Amino acid sequence: MEIKQHIPNFLTSLNVLCGTLAIFFALNASIDLSLWLIFAGALFDFSDGFAARALKAYSEMGKELDSLADLISFGAAPAAIWSTIIKYQLTGSYDTDFFTLSLPQQVLTLLPFTMVAFAALRLAKFNIDTRQTESFLGLTTTATGIFTAAFAYKFIETPDWFTWLSPTFILIMIGFFCAMLISEVPMFSLKFKNMKWAENKERFVLLFLAIVFIALLGVGGIAAVILYYILVSTAKWILGIK
């Protein structure tokens, strides 16, 4: 087998590594490092598919490896970040020992990990669903991970903006994202197959909005773009607009 056939899987493996390290740092009170590793994982997630198409290096192994990588980087890592943020809100510290928490507090910090189960269901569904070739049904794990990283960045950067944020609200938000992961809401793929306007109009609009929101809100603006993506897709689905 030619070396080029291994390039997409190598990039996917880097996604796995980023996700694994993101979990480690999130659970060790370094959310700032964790969120950047999720962003790096997303970059590798986009580039492995692009490389596979450019090099015509598709494989069943690559498909399965990609799902495993996404589960780690955009399912488990975001859950670890939310768990650490909830622990911070409960105790005022990111590095409080889990076993010093009260039982109700322990339960609250563990609940975000339900995201992993829903991410696994979403990825398994995608792998066997022949309807999801050009677009998606339900929110992708990648979008979920990117939203979490961007939101966490803004939370760390400007905590005064989030005095309203509570563990209960976070868990409601996690519940919303879990529901979106396994929903039947049609959502266009965020990956560019080429640079033609006609085939990527929605992606270019989203990219433009990302630039605007990032200019206004910094990295945290990416979270606003993901919310726009979810709300517009859901509204079009409810109204029957294709």
C-alpha positions in Angstrom: 0.0 0.0 0.0 1.3 3.5 -0.9 2.3 5.9 1.8 -0.4 8.3 0.7 -3.1 5.8 1.7 -2.1 6.1 5.3 -2.2 10.0 5.4 -5.9 10.3 6.2 -5.7 7.7 9.0 -2.6 9.5 10.4 -4.5 12.7 10.6 -7.4 10.9 12.3 -5.0 9.4 14.8 -3.8 12.9 15.6 -7.5 13.8 16.3 -7.6 10.8 18.7 -4.5 12.1 20.5 -5.9 15.6 20.8 -9.1 14.3 22.3 -7.4 12.1 24.8 -5.1 14.9 26.0 -8.1 17.2 26.1 -9.8 14.9 28.5 -6.7 14.6 30.6 -6.2 18.4 30.9 -9.9 19.1 31.5 -10.0 16.7 34.4 -6.8 18.2 35.8 -8.0 21.8 36.0 -6.5 23.0 32.7 -9.6 23.8 30.6 -7.7 26.3 28.6 -5.4 23.6 27.2 -8.3 21.2 26.8 -10.4 23.5 24.7 -7.5 24.3 22.3 -6.9 20.6 21.9 -10.5 20.2 20.9 -10.0 22.9 18.3 -6.9 21.1 17.1 -8.9 17.8 16.9 -11.5 19.6 14.9 -8.9 20.8 12.4 -7.6 17.2 12.0 -11.2 16.0 11.7 -11.8 18.3 8.7 -8.4 17.7 7.2 -8.6 13.9 7.2 -11.7 13.8 5.1 -10.2 16.4 2.8 -7.0 14.4 2.4 -9.0 11.2 1.8 -10.9 12.8 -1.0 -7.8 14.5 -2.5 -5.7 11.4 -2.4 -8.6 9.0 -3.1 -7.5 7.1 0.0 -10.9 5.9 1.3 -11.0 2.8 3.5 -13.4 1.1 5.9 -10.8 1.3 8.6 -10.6 5.1 8.1 -14.4 5.3 8.5 -14.4 3.4 11.7 -11.3 5.2 13.1 -12.9 8.6 12.3 -16.0 7.7 14.4 -13.8 6.5 17.3 -11.8 9.7 17.1 -14.9 11.9 17.1 -16.4 10.0 20.1 -13.2 10.9 22.1 -12.6 14.4 20.9 -16.2 15.7 20.6 -18.1 13.4 23.0 -15.9 12.6 26.0 -13.6 15.7 25.9 -16.6 18.2 25.9 -18.2 16.2 28.7 -15.0 16.5 30.8 -15.0 20.3 30.2 -18.6 20.7 31.3 -18.0 18.5 34.3 -15.0 20.6 35.4 -17.0 23.9 34.9 -19.8 22.5 37.0 -17.3 21.6 39.7 -15.9 25.1 39.6 -19.4 26.6 40.0 -20.1 24.3 43.0 -16.8 24.9 44.8 -15.1 27.9 43.3 -12.1 25.9 42.2 -11.3 23.8 39.1 -9.0 21.4 40.9 -11.2 20.3 43.9 -10.9 16.6 44.5 -14.0 14.8 43.3 -14.1 12.6 46.3 -14.3 15.6 48.7 -17.6 16.6 47.1 -21.0 15.8 48.6 -23.0 13.0 46.9 -25.3 15.5 45.2 -22.3 17.4 43.9 -20.7 14.3 42.7 -23.8 13.4 40.7 -24.0 16.9 39.2 -20.4 16.6 38.0 -20.9 13.2 36.5 -24.1 13.9 34.6 -22.3 15.7 31.7 -20.8 12.4 30.7 -24.2 11.3 29.5 -23.1 13.2 26.4 -20.7 10.4 25.6 -23.5 7.9 25.3 -25.5 10.1 23.0 -22.4 10.9 20.9 -21.9 7.2 20.5 -25.5 6.7 19.4 -25.2 9.5 16.9 -22.0 8.1 15.4 -23.3 4.6 15.2 -26.4 5.8 13.5 -24.4 7.8 11.0 -22.3 4.8 10.0 -25.2 2.7 9.0 -27.7 5.4 7.8 -27.5 5.6 4.0 -29.5 8.8 4.1 -26.6 10.7 5.5 -24.2 10.9 2.5 -24.4 14.6 1.5 -26.0 16.0 4.7 -26.6 15.0 8.2 -29.6 14.1 10.3 -29.1 15.5 13.7 -26.2 17.6 15.1 -22.8 16.3 14.4 -20.4 15.5 17.3 -17.9 17.8 15.8 -20.2 20.8 16.0 -21.0 19.8 19.6 -17.4 19.7 20.5 -16.6 23.0 18.8 -19.5 24.7 20.6 -18.3 23.5 24.0 -14.7 24.6 23.4 -15.8 28.0 22.2 -18.3 28.5 25.0 -15.6 27.4 27.6 -13.1 29.8 26.1 -15.6 32.7 26.6 -16.4 31.5 30.1 -12.8 31.6 31.1 -12.0 34.8 29.3 -15.0 36.9 30.6 -16.4 35.1 33.7 -18.4 38.3 34.6 -20.6 37.6 31.6 -21.7 34.3 33.0 -22.9 35.2 36.5 -26.3 33.8 35.3 -24.8 30.4 34.4 -25.7 27.6 36.9 -25.1 23.8 37.0 -28.8 23.4 36.3 -28.7 25.6 33.2 -25.6 23.7 31.9 -27.3 20.4 32.4 -30.4 21.7 30.5 -28.1 22.8 27.7 -26.3 19.4 27.7 -29.8 17.8 27.4 -30.6 20.0 24.5 -27.4 19.0 22.7 -27.9 15.3 23.5 -31.4 15.5 21.9 -30.0 17.3 18.8 -27.3 14.6 18.4 -29.9 11.9 17.9 -32.6 14.0 16.2 -33.9 13.8 12.7 -33.3 17.5 11.9 -31.5 17.7 8.5 -28.2 19.7 8.8 -25.8 20.4 6.0 -22.2 19.1 6.3 -19.7 21.7 7.5 -17.0 20.2 5.3 -16.1 21.8 2.0 -15.7 19.2 -0.8 -14.6 22.0 -3.2 -14.7 25.8 -3.3 -17.6 26.2 -5.7 -20.2 28.7 -4.5 -23.2 26.8 -5.9 -22.3 23.7 -4.0 -21.2 25.4 -0.8 -23.5 28.5 -0.4 -24.7 27.6 3.1 -21.1 26.8 4.2 -19.8 30.2 2.8 -22.6 32.1 4.6 -21.7 30.2 7.9 -18.0 31.0 7.3 -18.8 34.7 6.8 -20.9 34.8 10.0 -18.1 33.0 11.8 -15.7 35.8 10.8 -18.2 38.5 11.9 -18.9 36.8 15.3 -15.3 36.1 16.0 -14.5 39.8 15.2 -17.1 40.9 17.7 -16.8 38.2 20.4 -13.4 36.6 19.8 -13.1 32.8 19.8 -16.3 32.6 21.8 -18.2 33.9 18.7 -17.8 30.4 17.3 -20.4 29.2 19.8 -22.8 31.8 18.5 -22.3 30.5 15.0 -23.0 26.9 16.0 -26.2 28.0 17.7 -27.2 29.9 14.5 -26.5 26.7 12.6 -28.7 24.7 14.9 -31.6 27.2 15.0 -31.7 27.8 11.3 -31.6 24.1 10.5 -34.3 23.4 13.0 -36.5 26.2 11.7 -36.2 25.1 8.1 -37.1 21.5 9.2 -40.2 22.7 11.1 -41.3 24.9 8.3 -40.6 22.3 5.6 -38.0 24.4 3.8 -35.3 22.5 1.8 
